[in-house]
């Protein structure tokens, strides 16, 4: 950029003041380079690498927080389920994406929105041994031959929403398994026993038979 103007130079010499006037063009780019280079060199040598951080940056607002989504500094504790906090380490899961089937327009054929989430139950150290044994016992239909628990989701046409749905389903499954078995009261056990006896005494197809009905009444009277 060129600027046309008048140069004015004032200096002191021999007890007097001399003034020099000259008109001409000034190359502003040359002036900027000449002035900024020493300043940048001084900043780089004095403080290494100069960087600017705003007063409202995340590090200043949340000094103890972490921007990592998979490695929290402190794992939360769920008071309702002390055996499982609800935290699932995503880096310990095998997550793959594929094209979803069903209606949905051209998005179904082009975008991998279906989520396949699985992990090896026996080696999942982020779960207690008791929870792992219960998963292996109660969810055999969701297990592969290699011992992986599989959860799939194609509920929506968005990949991230399906991933969130799969994680929530896994979290719900683990919480249900982590709950201690409920104690059955003696009254409930007696009702269950009578129900089993009555179901064995009278088959459903013979309910209208008078002989079966009389036998059923006799069984109930003997209880």
MIKOL-710220 format. One record per residue: residue number from 1; residue in three letters; x, y negated, z negated of N, C-alpha, C in turn. Coordinates in nm, 3 decimals, always signed. Example, Ala and Ser with C-alpha at 12.3 -4.5 7.8 and 13.67 -1.06 7.14 Angstrom:
BEGIN
(node 1; ALA; (+1.319; +0.569; -0.780); (+1.230; +0.450; -0.780); (+1.320; +0.330; -0.780))
(node 2; SER; (+1.285; +0.225; -0.708); (+1.367; +0.106; -0.714); (+1.290; -0.003; -0.787))
end
This chain:
BEGIN
(node 1; UNK; (+0.086; +0.118; +0.000); (+0.000; +0.000; +0.000); (+0.089; -0.123; +0.000))
(node 2; UNK; (+0.061; -0.219; +0.088); (+0.138; -0.342; +0.099); (+0.056; -0.458; +0.047))
(node 3; UNK; (+0.120; -0.546; -0.025); (+0.055; -0.666; -0.079); (+0.132; -0.787; -0.030))
(node 4; UNK; (+0.061; -0.879; +0.032); (+0.122; -1.003; +0.081); (+0.109; -1.110; -0.025))
(node 5; UNK; (+0.215; -1.179; -0.055); (+0.208; -1.283; -0.157); (+0.337; -1.360; -0.166))
(node 6; UNK; (+0.357; -1.424; -0.277); (+0.475; -1.509; -0.300); (+0.554; -1.451; -0.416))
(node 7; UNK; (+0.682; -1.438; -0.396); (+0.770; -1.392; -0.502); (+0.820; -1.511; -0.582))
(node 8; UNK; (+0.821; -1.499; -0.711); (+0.871; -1.605; -0.799); (+0.975; -1.542; -0.892))
(node 9; UNK; (+1.095; -1.591; -0.888); (+1.203; -1.540; -0.971); (+1.260; -1.655; -1.053))
(node 10; UNK; (+1.261; -1.640; -1.184); (+1.310; -1.744; -1.274); (+1.424; -1.685; -1.356))
(node 11; UNK; (+1.536; -1.754; -1.361); (+1.646; -1.708; -1.443); (+1.724; -1.829; -1.497))
(node 12; UNK; (+1.801; -1.806; -1.599); (+1.877; -1.914; -1.665); (+2.023; -1.902; -1.625))
(node 13; UNK; (+2.081; -2.013; -1.587); (+2.221; -2.011; -1.543); (+2.283; -2.149; -1.569))
(node 14; UNK; (+2.391; -2.150; -1.641); (+2.466; -2.274; -1.664); (+2.388; -2.377; -1.743))
(node 15; UNK; (+2.307; -2.332; -1.836); (+2.234; -2.425; -1.919); (+2.108; -2.478; -1.855))
(node 16; UNK; (+2.080; -2.433; -1.733); (+1.958; -2.478; -1.667); (+1.874; -2.360; -1.623))
(node 17; UNK; (+1.759; -2.388; -1.572); (+1.665; -2.286; -1.526); (+1.654; -2.297; -1.376))
(node 18; UNK; (+1.676; -2.188; -1.308); (+1.666; -2.183; -1.163); (+1.539; -2.109; -1.122))
(node 19; UNK; (+1.471; -2.157; -1.025); (+1.348; -2.098; -0.973); (+1.369; -2.069; -0.826))
(node 20; UNK; (+1.330; -1.941; -0.789); (+1.346; -1.900; -0.648); (+1.211; -1.853; -0.597))
(node 21; UNK; (+1.165; -1.915; -0.491); (+1.036; -1.881; -0.431); (+1.060; -1.820; -0.295))
(node 22; UNK; (+0.981; -1.712; -0.269); (+0.992; -1.649; -0.137); (+0.862; -1.579; -0.105))
(node 23; UNK; (+0.814; -1.595; +0.012); (+0.693; -1.526; +0.057); (+0.732; -1.400; +0.131))
(node 24; UNK; (+0.645; -1.300; +0.124); (+0.674; -1.176; +0.193); (+0.578; -1.066; +0.153))
(node 25; UNK; (+0.613; -0.942; +0.184); (+0.530; -0.825; +0.154); (+0.595; -0.742; +0.045))
(node 26; UNK; (+0.512; -0.686; -0.039); (+0.558; -0.602; -0.149); (+0.505; -0.460; -0.128))
(node 27; UNK; (+0.590; -0.360; -0.131); (+0.551; -0.220; -0.120); (+0.516; -0.169; -0.260))
(node 28; UNK; (+0.386; -0.160; -0.290); (+0.342; -0.121; -0.424); (+0.375; +0.025; -0.455))
(node 29; UNK; (+0.374; +0.113; -0.353); (+0.409; +0.253; -0.377); (+0.553; +0.266; -0.427))
(node 30; UNK; (+0.641; +0.187; -0.370); (+0.780; +0.192; -0.415); (+0.794; +0.142; -0.558))
(node 31; UNK; (+0.715; +0.038; -0.591); (+0.721; -0.015; -0.727); (+0.669; +0.088; -0.827))
(node 32; UNK; (+0.559; +0.158; -0.793); (+0.504; +0.258; -0.883); (+0.602; +0.372; -0.906))
(node 33; UNK; (+0.665; +0.417; -0.800); (+0.761; +0.525; -0.815); (+0.880; +0.481; -0.900))
(node 34; UNK; (+0.922; +0.358; -0.878); (+1.037; +0.307; -0.951); (+1.006; +0.290; -1.100))
(node 35; UNK; (+0.881; +0.255; -1.132); (+0.845; +0.231; -1.272); (+0.801; +0.357; -1.345))
(node 36; UNK; (+0.733; +0.448; -1.275); (+0.677; +0.565; -1.342); (+0.776; +0.679; -1.357))
(node 37; UNK; (+0.873; +0.687; -1.270); (+0.968; +0.798; -1.280); (+1.044; +0.798; -1.413))
(node 38; UNK; (+1.100; +0.686; -1.457); (+1.168; +0.690; -1.588); (+1.075; +0.724; -1.704))
(node 39; UNK; (+0.949; +0.675; -1.695); (+0.854; +0.704; -1.802); (+0.822; +0.853; -1.808))
(node 40; UNK; (+0.795; +0.916; -1.694); (+0.766; +1.060; -1.691); (+0.887; +1.141; -1.736))
(node 41; UNK; (+1.006; +1.095; -1.696); (+1.127; +1.167; -1.735); (+1.147; +1.159; -1.886))
(node 42; UNK; (+1.116; +1.043; -1.944); (+1.131; +1.026; -2.088); (+1.032; +1.113; -2.165))
(node 43; UNK; (+0.906; +1.121; -2.116); (+0.806; +1.204; -2.183); (+0.841; +1.352; -2.176))
(node 44; UNK; (+0.891; +1.396; -2.061); (+0.922; +1.538; -2.045); (+1.043; +1.579; -2.128))
(node 45; UNK; (+1.141; +1.488; -2.144); (+1.260; +1.525; -2.220); (+1.239; +1.513; -2.370))
(node 46; UNK; (+1.150; +1.424; -2.413); (+1.132; +1.402; -2.556); (+1.040; +1.505; -2.620))
(node 47; UNK; (+0.933; +1.545; -2.551); (+0.836; +1.637; -2.611); (+0.818; +1.765; -2.532))
(node 48; UNK; (+0.909; +1.798; -2.447); (+0.896; +1.921; -2.369); (+0.793; +1.904; -2.260))
(node 49; UNK; (+0.673; +1.954; -2.280); (+0.564; +1.942; -2.184); (+0.456; +1.855; -2.246))
(node 50; UNK; (+0.420; +1.750; -2.178); (+0.319; +1.657; -2.230); (+0.181; +1.704; -2.189))
(node 51; UNK; (+0.090; +1.719; -2.283); (-0.048; +1.760; -2.256); (-0.142; +1.675; -2.339))
(node 52; UNK; (-0.261; +1.654; -2.285); (-0.360; +1.570; -2.353); (-0.475; +1.657; -2.402))
(node 53; UNK; (-0.518; +1.637; -2.526); (-0.632; +1.706; -2.583); (-0.731; +1.603; -2.635))
(node 54; UNK; (-0.853; +1.621; -2.593); (-0.957; +1.528; -2.635); (-0.989; +1.546; -2.783))
(node 55; UNK; (-1.044; +1.442; -2.843); (-1.083; +1.450; -2.984); (-1.201; +1.543; -3.005))
(node 56; UNK; (-1.277; +1.570; -2.898); (-1.393; +1.658; -2.909); (-1.367; +1.792; -2.840))
(node 57; UNK; (-1.241; +1.831; -2.829); (-1.209; +1.961; -2.770); (-1.252; +2.072; -2.865))
(node 58; UNK; (-1.267; +2.194; -2.810); (-1.312; +2.307; -2.890); (-1.215; +2.340; -3.002))
(node 59; UNK; (-1.087; +2.320; -2.979); (-0.989; +2.350; -3.083); (-0.999; +2.254; -3.200))
(node 60; UNK; (-1.041; +2.131; -3.173); (-1.056; +2.035; -3.282); (-1.190; +2.050; -3.354))
(node 61; UNK; (-1.295; +2.087; -3.280); (-1.427; +2.102; -3.342); (-1.434; +2.233; -3.419))
(node 62; UNK; (-1.383; +2.341; -3.359); (-1.383; +2.473; -3.424); (-1.239; +2.519; -3.438))
(node 63; UNK; (-1.168; +2.471; -3.539); (-1.024; +2.505; -3.549); (-0.997; +2.651; -3.576))
(node 64; UNK; (-1.089; +2.723; -3.639); (-1.066; +2.864; -3.673); (-1.138; +2.961; -3.580))
(node 65; UNK; (-1.194; +2.910; -3.472); (-1.269; +2.997; -3.381); (-1.177; +3.049; -3.271))
(node 66; UNK; (-1.227; +3.153; -3.201); (-1.154; +3.212; -3.090); (-1.245; +3.217; -2.969))
(node 67; UNK; (-1.188; +3.185; -2.853); (-1.265; +3.188; -2.729); (-1.273; +3.327; -2.669))
(node 68; UNK; (-1.212; +3.426; -2.729); (-1.217; +3.562; -2.679); (-1.349; +3.626; -2.717))
(node 69; UNK; (-1.415; +3.691; -2.618); (-1.545; +3.751; -2.642); (-1.536; +3.892; -2.697))
(node 70; UNK; (-1.423; +3.957; -2.681); (-1.413; +4.098; -2.719); (-1.333; +4.121; -2.845))
(node 71; UNK; (-1.264; +4.021; -2.894); (-1.181; +4.039; -3.014); (-1.213; +3.932; -3.116))
(node 72; UNK; (-1.320; +3.945; -3.191); (-1.352; +3.846; -3.294); (-1.253; +3.854; -3.409))
(node 73; UNK; (-1.232; +3.740; -3.474); (-1.140; +3.736; -3.586); (-1.194; +3.813; -3.705))
(node 74; UNK; (-1.325; +3.807; -3.727); (-1.388; +3.878; -3.837); (-1.512; +3.950; -3.787))
(node 75; UNK; (-1.520; +4.079; -3.814); (-1.635; +4.158; -3.772); (-1.751; +4.129; -3.867))
(node 76; UNK; (-1.869; +4.091; -3.815); (-1.981; +4.060; -3.904); (-2.029; +4.183; -3.980))
(node 77; UNK; (-2.095; +4.157; -4.091); (-2.147; +4.264; -4.176); (-2.298; +4.255; -4.178))
(node 78; UNK; (-2.364; +4.367; -4.149); (-2.510; +4.375; -4.152); (-2.551; +4.436; -4.285))
(node 79; UNK; (-2.618; +4.357; -4.369); (-2.658; +4.406; -4.500); (-2.766; +4.513; -4.491))
(node 80; UNK; (-2.849; +4.508; -4.385); (-2.954; +4.608; -4.368); (-2.898; +4.743; -4.324))
(node 81; UNK; (-2.782; +4.742; -4.263); (-2.721; +4.867; -4.216); (-2.571; +4.861; -4.245))
(node 82; UNK; (-2.529; +4.892; -4.367); (-2.387; +4.877; -4.402); (-2.294; +4.970; -4.326))
(node 83; UNK; (-2.345; +5.081; -4.273); (-2.259; +5.174; -4.199); (-2.225; +5.125; -4.060))
(node 84; UNK; (-2.303; +5.030; -4.007); (-2.280; +4.977; -3.873); (-2.312; +4.829; -3.874))
(node 85; UNK; (-2.214; +4.746; -3.840); (-2.231; +4.601; -3.845); (-2.307; +4.545; -3.726))
(node 86; UNK; (-2.321; +4.623; -3.619); (-2.383; +4.573; -3.497); (-2.282; +4.531; -3.392))
(node 87; UNK; (-2.156; +4.520; -3.430); (-2.051; +4.481; -3.337); (-2.007; +4.601; -3.253))
(node 88; UNK; (-2.004; +4.582; -3.121); (-1.962; +4.685; -3.027); (-1.841; +4.632; -2.950))
(node 89; UNK; (-1.723; +4.692; -2.964); (-1.606; +4.644; -2.889); (-1.619; +4.679; -2.741))
(node 90; UNK; (-1.638; +4.578; -2.659); (-1.660; +4.600; -2.516); (-1.538; +4.662; -2.451))
(node 91; UNK; (-1.419; +4.629; -2.501); (-1.298; +4.684; -2.441); (-1.280; +4.833; -2.468))
(node 92; UNK; (-1.362; +4.891; -2.556); (-1.357; +5.035; -2.583); (-1.460; +5.113; -2.502))
(node 93; UNK; (-1.535; +5.045; -2.417); (-1.640; +5.109; -2.338); (-1.595; +5.121; -2.193))
(node 94; UNK; (-1.650; +5.220; -2.125); (-1.630; +5.236; -1.981); (-1.756; +5.182; -1.912))
(node 95; UNK; (-1.743; +5.068; -1.846); (-1.856; +5.001; -1.783); (-1.833; +4.995; -1.634))
(node 96; UNK; (-1.929; +5.047; -1.558); (-1.924; +5.042; -1.412); (-2.056; +4.985; -1.361))
(node 97; UNK; (-2.050; +4.932; -1.239); (-2.167; +4.870; -1.178); (-2.192; +4.935; -1.042))
(node 98; UNK; (-2.318; +4.945; -1.008); (-2.358; +5.004; -0.880); (-2.484; +4.934; -0.831))
(node 99; UNK; (-2.522; +4.967; -0.709); (-2.642; +4.906; -0.651); (-2.767; +4.971; -0.710))
(node 100; UNK; (-2.861; +4.886; -0.744); (-2.984; +4.934; -0.805); (-3.080; +4.981; -0.698))
(node 101; UNK; (-3.166; +5.076; -0.734); (-3.268; +5.126; -0.643); (-3.401; +5.062; -0.676))
(node 102; UNK; (-3.495; +5.077; -0.586); (-3.627; +5.021; -0.610); (-3.646; +4.887; -0.542))
(node 103; UNK; (-3.763; +4.826; -0.561); (-3.791; +4.698; -0.495); (-3.704; +4.587; -0.552))
(node 104; UNK; (-3.685; +4.485; -0.470); (-3.604; +4.372; -0.513); (-3.548; +4.292; -0.399))
(node 105; UNK; (-3.585; +4.326; -0.275); (-3.539; +4.247; -0.162); (-3.397; +4.281; -0.122))
(node 106; UNK; (-3.334; +4.189; -0.052); (-3.199; +4.212; -0.002); (-3.096; +4.215; -0.114))
(node 107; UNK; (-3.128; +4.160; -0.229); (-3.034; +4.159; -0.340); (-2.999; +4.300; -0.387))
(node 108; UNK; (-3.092; +4.395; -0.371); (-3.069; +4.533; -0.414); (-2.960; +4.598; -0.332))
(node 109; UNK; (-2.954; +4.569; -0.204); (-2.861; +4.636; -0.114); (-2.723; +4.570; -0.110))
(node 110; UNK; (-2.708; +4.452; -0.169); (-2.583; +4.378; -0.156); (-2.507; +4.358; -0.287))
(node 111; UNK; (-2.577; +4.355; -0.398); (-2.514; +4.321; -0.526); (-2.519; +4.442; -0.619))
(node 112; UNK; (-2.407; +4.469; -0.686); (-2.401; +4.578; -0.784); (-2.457; +4.529; -0.917))
(node 113; UNK; (-2.586; +4.551; -0.938); (-2.652; +4.502; -1.059); (-2.679; +4.613; -1.161))
(node 114; UNK; (-2.680; +4.738; -1.119); (-2.706; +4.847; -1.212); (-2.584; +4.871; -1.300))
(node 115; UNK; (-2.606; +4.891; -1.429); (-2.498; +4.905; -1.526); (-2.493; +5.048; -1.577))
(node 116; UNK; (-2.375; +5.105; -1.577); (-2.349; +5.237; -1.635); (-2.250; +5.218; -1.749))
(node 117; UNK; (-2.298; +5.238; -1.870); (-2.217; +5.217; -1.992); (-2.198; +5.350; -2.062))
(node 118; UNK; (-2.074; +5.384; -2.094); (-2.047; +5.510; -2.161); (-1.920; +5.499; -2.246))
(node 119; UNK; (-1.912; +5.585; -2.346); (-1.792; +5.593; -2.429); (-1.783; +5.734; -2.487))
(node 120; UNK; (-1.660; +5.775; -2.517); (-1.635; +5.908; -2.571); (-1.665; +5.905; -2.721))
(node 121; UNK; (-1.767; +5.979; -2.762); (-1.817; +5.969; -2.899); (-1.715; +6.023; -2.999))
(node 122; UNK; (-1.656; +6.137; -2.971); (-1.567; +6.201; -3.069); (-1.445; +6.116; -3.100))
(node 123; UNK; (-1.398; +6.036; -3.004); (-1.277; +5.955; -3.025); (-1.308; +5.808; -3.049))
(node 124; UNK; (-1.434; +5.775; -3.073); (-1.472; +5.634; -3.097); (-1.441; +5.598; -3.242))
(node 125; UNK; (-1.322; +5.545; -3.266); (-1.280; +5.514; -3.402); (-1.352; +5.392; -3.459))
(node 126; UNK; (-1.420; +5.314; -3.376); (-1.494; +5.198; -3.427); (-1.627; +5.240; -3.489))
(node 127; UNK; (-1.657; +5.370; -3.487); (-1.773; +5.425; -3.556); (-1.725; +5.522; -3.663))
(node 128; UNK; (-1.802; +5.532; -3.769); (-1.766; +5.625; -3.876); (-1.785; +5.769; -3.830))
(node 129; UNK; (-1.718; +5.860; -3.897); (-1.728; +6.002; -3.862); (-1.870; +6.053; -3.877))
(node 130; UNK; (-1.941; +6.005; -3.978); (-2.079; +6.049; -4.000); (-2.170; +6.007; -3.885))
(node 131; UNK; (-2.154; +5.884; -3.838); (-2.237; +5.835; -3.727); (-2.205; +5.911; -3.599))
(node 132; UNK; (-2.078; +5.939; -3.575); (-2.041; +6.013; -3.454); (-2.101; +6.153; -3.455))
(node 133; UNK; (-2.098; +6.219; -3.569); (-2.157; +6.353; -3.577); (-2.308; +6.348; -3.555))
(node 134; UNK; (-2.375; +6.247; -3.606); (-2.519; +6.236; -3.586); (-2.554; +6.208; -3.440))
(node 135; UNK; (-2.473; +6.127; -3.374); (-2.497; +6.100; -3.231); (-2.483; +6.229; -3.150))
(node 136; UNK; (-2.378; +6.305; -3.178); (-2.358; +6.430; -3.106); (-2.471; +6.529; -3.132))
(node 137; UNK; (-2.531; +6.523; -3.249); (-2.636; +6.617; -3.284); (-2.773; +6.573; -3.233))
(node 138; UNK; (-2.803; +6.445; -3.241); (-2.938; +6.396; -3.211); (-2.957; +6.351; -3.067))
(node 139; UNK; (-2.851; +6.325; -2.994); (-2.864; +6.272; -2.857); (-2.786; +6.358; -2.758))
(node 140; UNK; (-2.813; +6.486; -2.761); (-2.744; +6.577; -2.670); (-2.786; +6.555; -2.525))
(node 141; UNK; (-2.909; +6.509; -2.503); (-2.955; +6.488; -2.366); (-2.887; +6.369; -2.299))
(node 142; UNK; (-2.832; +6.279; -2.378); (-2.763; +6.162; -2.323); (-2.613; +6.184; -2.310))
(node 143; UNK; (-2.567; +6.304; -2.341); (-2.424; +6.333; -2.341); (-2.384; +6.405; -2.213))
(node 144; UNK; (-2.262; +6.380; -2.168); (-2.204; +6.454; -2.057); (-2.127; +6.575; -2.111))
(node 145; UNK; (-2.081; +6.659; -2.020); (-2.004; +6.776; -2.062); (-1.872; +6.737; -2.127))
(node 146; UNK; (-1.821; +6.620; -2.089); (-1.694; +6.574; -2.146); (-1.711; +6.505; -2.280))
(node 147; UNK; (-1.835; +6.488; -2.326); (-1.859; +6.425; -2.456); (-1.881; +6.276; -2.451))
(node 148; UNK; (-1.920; +6.222; -2.335); (-1.947; +6.079; -2.321); (-2.096; +6.052; -2.339))
(node 149; UNK; (-2.128; +5.953; -2.419); (-2.265; +5.906; -2.432); (-2.291; +5.805; -2.321))
(node 150; UNK; (-2.396; +5.825; -2.243); (-2.422; +5.744; -2.124); (-2.551; +5.666; -2.144))
(node 151; UNK; (-2.545; +5.538; -2.115); (-2.663; +5.451; -2.116); (-2.660; +5.369; -1.988))
(node 152; UNK; (-2.769; +5.372; -1.913); (-2.780; +5.298; -1.788); (-2.893; +5.196; -1.798))
(node 153; UNK; (-2.878; +5.088; -1.722); (-2.980; +4.984; -1.722); (-2.985; +4.918; -1.584))
(node 154; UNK; (-3.104; +4.916; -1.525); (-3.131; +4.838; -1.404); (-3.264; +4.765; -1.422))
(node 155; UNK; (-3.284; +4.714; -1.542); (-3.410; +4.650; -1.579); (-3.435; +4.523; -1.500))
(node 156; UNK; (-3.329; +4.447; -1.473); (-3.342; +4.321; -1.400); (-3.257; +4.327; -1.273))
(node 157; UNK; (-3.257; +4.218; -1.199); (-3.176; +4.207; -1.078); (-3.050; +4.124; -1.100))
(node 158; UNK; (-3.016; +4.106; -1.228); (-2.894; +4.033; -1.262); (-2.801; +4.125; -1.341))
(node 159; UNK; (-2.676; +4.126; -1.301); (-2.579; +4.218; -1.362); (-2.558; +4.190; -1.510))
(node 160; UNK; (-2.543; +4.063; -1.547); (-2.516; +4.029; -1.686); (-2.634; +4.061; -1.777))
(node 161; UNK; (-2.757; +4.041; -1.727); (-2.874; +4.075; -1.808); (-2.885; +4.225; -1.829))
(node 162; UNK; (-2.852; +4.302; -1.727); (-2.855; +4.448; -1.742); (-2.747; +4.495; -1.839))
(node 163; UNK; (-2.631; +4.430; -1.837); (-2.526; +4.466; -1.932); (-2.570; +4.434; -2.075))
(node 164; UNK; (-2.634; +4.319; -2.093); (-2.684; +4.284; -2.227); (-2.791; +4.382; -2.272))
(node 165; UNK; (-2.876; +4.426; -2.179); (-2.980; +4.524; -2.214); (-2.918; +4.658; -2.254))
(node 166; UNK; (-2.817; +4.702; -2.181); (-2.751; +4.829; -2.214); (-2.682; +4.822; -2.350))
(node 167; UNK; (-2.617; +4.711; -2.379); (-2.552; +4.696; -2.509); (-2.653; +4.694; -2.623))
(node 168; UNK; (-2.767; +4.628; -2.601); (-2.869; +4.624; -2.705); (-2.930; +4.761; -2.727))
(node 169; UNK; (-2.949; +4.838; -2.621); (-3.002; +4.974; -2.636); (-2.902; +5.063; -2.711))
(node 170; UNK; (-2.774; +5.046; -2.682); (-2.672; +5.121; -2.755); (-2.670; +5.080; -2.902))
(node 171; UNK; (-2.682; +4.951; -2.927); (-2.684; +4.902; -3.065); (-2.805; +4.957; -3.142))
(node 172; UNK; (-2.921; +4.960; -3.077); (-3.041; +5.014; -3.141); (-3.026; +5.162; -3.170))
(node 173; UNK; (-2.966; +5.235; -3.076); (-2.945; +5.379; -3.095); (-2.853; +5.405; -3.215))
(node 174; UNK; (-2.744; +5.330; -3.224); (-2.649; +5.352; -3.334); (-2.712; +5.316; -3.467))
(node 175; UNK; (-2.789; +5.209; -3.471); (-2.854; +5.170; -3.597); (-2.955; +5.275; -3.642))
(node 176; UNK; (-3.029; +5.331; -3.547); (-3.125; +5.435; -3.583); (-3.054; +5.559; -3.637))
(node 177; UNK; (-2.940; +5.591; -3.579); (-2.864; +5.707; -3.626); (-2.799; +5.679; -3.761))
(node 178; UNK; (-2.756; +5.554; -3.783); (-2.684; +5.520; -3.906); (-2.774; +5.515; -4.028))
(node 179; UNK; (-2.904; +5.502; -4.007); (-2.995; +5.497; -4.122); (-2.995; +5.631; -4.195))
(node 180; UNK; (-2.989; +5.630; -4.326); (-2.993; +5.757; -4.401); (-3.129; +5.824; -4.386))
(node 181; UNK; (-3.134; +5.956; -4.388); (-3.263; +6.025; -4.374); (-3.356; +5.991; -4.490))
(node 182; UNK; (-3.482; +5.972; -4.457); (-3.581; +5.937; -4.560); (-3.616; +6.061; -4.643))
(node 183; UNK; (-3.631; +6.037; -4.772); (-3.669; +6.145; -4.862); (-3.820; +6.172; -4.850))
(node 184; UNK; (-3.853; +6.300; -4.836); (-3.993; +6.340; -4.822); (-4.049; +6.369; -4.961))
(node 185; UNK; (-4.161; +6.307; -4.991); (-4.224; +6.327; -5.121); (-4.287; +6.466; -5.129))
(node 186; UNK; (-4.308; +6.519; -5.249); (-4.373; +6.650; -5.262); (-4.512; +6.653; -5.200))
(node 187; UNK; (-4.587; +6.543; -5.208); (-4.720; +6.539; -5.147); (-4.711; +6.555; -4.996))
(node 188; UNK; (-4.613; +6.487; -4.935); (-4.598; +6.499; -4.790); (-4.556; +6.639; -4.750))
(node 189; UNK; (-4.469; +6.700; -4.828); (-4.428; +6.837; -4.798); (-4.546; +6.933; -4.806))
(node 190; UNK; (-4.635; +6.914; -4.905); (-4.751; +7.001; -4.918); (-4.847; +6.983; -4.802))
(node 191; UNK; (-4.869; +6.858; -4.759); (-4.956; +6.834; -4.644); (-4.898; +6.896; -4.518))
(node 192; UNK; (-4.767; +6.885; -4.503); (-4.703; +6.943; -4.386); (-4.713; +7.095; -4.387))
(node 193; UNK; (-4.701; +7.155; -4.504); (-4.712; +7.301; -4.514); (-4.852; +7.347; -4.479))
(node 194; UNK; (-4.955; +7.279; -4.530); (-5.093; +7.315; -4.498); (-5.122; +7.298; -4.350))
(node 195; UNK; (-5.065; +7.193; -4.291); (-5.087; +7.170; -4.148); (-5.026; +7.282; -4.065))
(node 196; UNK; (-4.908; +7.327; -4.104); (-4.844; +7.435; -4.031); (-4.922; +7.566; -4.047))
(node 197; UNK; (-4.973; +7.592; -4.167); (-5.050; +7.715; -4.190); (-5.179; +7.713; -4.111))
(node 198; UNK; (-5.248; +7.600; -4.110); (-5.375; +7.592; -4.038); (-5.355; +7.602; -3.888))
(node 199; UNK; (-5.245; +7.545; -3.836); (-5.219; +7.554; -3.692); (-5.187; +7.696; -3.650))
(node 200; UNK; (-5.124; +7.775; -3.737); (-5.095; +7.914; -3.705); (-5.218; +8.003; -3.724))
(node 201; UNK; (-5.307; +7.965; -3.815); (-5.423; +8.050; -3.843); (-5.524; +8.046; -3.731))
(node 202; UNK; (-5.551; +7.930; -3.673); (-5.654; +7.915; -3.570); (-5.591; +7.856; -3.445))
(node 203; UNK; (-5.578; +7.933; -3.336); (-5.531; +7.876; -3.210); (-5.630; +7.774; -3.157))
(node 204; UNK; (-5.581; +7.681; -3.078); (-5.667; +7.574; -3.029); (-5.777; +7.626; -2.937))
(node 205; UNK; (-5.755; +7.732; -2.860); (-5.855; +7.781; -2.767); (-5.968; +7.856; -2.836))
(node 206; UNK; (-5.950; +7.898; -2.964); (-6.052; +7.975; -3.034); (-6.127; +7.893; -3.138))
(node 207; UNK; (-6.119; +7.760; -3.130); (-6.184; +7.677; -3.229); (-6.336; +7.693; -3.224))
(node 208; UNK; (-6.392; +7.715; -3.105); (-6.538; +7.727; -3.091); (-6.589; +7.866; -3.125))
(node 209; UNK; (-6.496; +7.960; -3.150); (-6.537; +8.096; -3.184); (-6.583; +8.099; -3.331))
(node 210; UNK; (-6.706; +8.148; -3.359); (-6.755; +8.151; -3.499); (-6.667; +8.234; -3.590))
(node 211; UNK; (-6.613; +8.346; -3.539); (-6.526; +8.429; -3.623); (-6.401; +8.354; -3.662))
(node 212; UNK; (-6.342; +8.282; -3.566); (-6.221; +8.205; -3.595); (-6.250; +8.092; -3.691))
(node 213; UNK; (-6.367; +8.032; -3.676); (-6.404; +7.923; -3.766); (-6.420; +7.972; -3.909))
(node 214; UNK; (-6.483; +8.087; -3.927); (-6.500; +8.140; -4.061); (-6.366; +8.177; -4.124))
(node 215; UNK; (-6.277; +8.230; -4.039); (-6.144; +8.263; -4.089); (-6.067; +8.137; -4.128))
(node 216; UNK; (-6.085; +8.032; -4.049); (-6.018; +7.905; -4.077); (-6.067; +7.846; -4.209))
(node 217; UNK; (-6.198; +7.855; -4.234); (-6.254; +7.804; -4.359); (-6.203; +7.885; -4.477))
(node 218; UNK; (-6.192; +8.016; -4.458); (-6.142; +8.101; -4.566); (-5.997; +8.068; -4.600))
(node 219; UNK; (-5.918; +8.039; -4.498); (-5.778; +8.003; -4.522); (-5.768; +7.873; -4.598))
(node 220; UNK; (-5.851; +7.775; -4.563); (-5.849; +7.647; -4.632); (-5.894; +7.661; -4.777))
(node 221; UNK; (-5.992; +7.750; -4.801); (-6.040; +7.768; -4.939); (-5.936; +7.833; -5.028))
(node 222; UNK; (-5.851; +7.913; -4.966); (-5.751; +7.983; -5.046); (-5.631; +7.896; -5.082))
(node 223; UNK; (-5.622; +7.775; -5.023); (-5.508; +7.687; -5.049); (-5.530; +7.608; -5.178))
end
